């Protein structure tokens, strides 16, 4: 049985569009995607020091709400502002890339942005 030329051409067009989209960045490759944030993050001492150096800013330091203790697993209260980890810190410590962070009373708090749970607490 012969395949009609129009079906062959349509199939080829669909394949070319898919390849073009992938190479243009429309479909992320597995090499560029970072793993999703989790509720716990275990950084080495060297990674913690690098994170502190890259992320600590006195200007971003906030007071923790009364009765709140910044510990791993705790949910960050609504009044606490978190920010995405900047590119420099994510480059120096790639495990930080999918997380947010906040400074609470001289503690660097690494936060899972999806559920606002503290994944790591770093002190100097």
C-alpha positions, 0 to 999 in steps of 0.5 A: 500500500502506498502512503499518500504524499500529503501524509508523508509531508504532514508527518515531516512538517510536524517532526521539523516543528518539534525539532525547531521548538526544542532547539530554540528553547521552547522545550527545555532539555533535561540538562538545563532543568534544575531539580524541584525544591524539596522541604529539606536541603542538606548543604555541606559546611563549605556550601553553607559558608558560600551561601552565607557569603552570597546571600547575607545582606543586612538590608534584607534582615527582618524580625521574625514574628513573635513566637516564630522559630526559624527551624527546618520544616517550619512554614514561613509566616505570611509577614516574612518576605522571601526572594528567589536565590540570585543567579550568582548564589545559584551558580556557586551552590547549584542546589540553591537554584530552585529555592527562595531565601530570607534573612531572619534575625541573623539566620539565613533561611532557605525556603521551598517556594511551593509550600513555604517550608524552611528547607535549611537554616544557616547561621554564621 
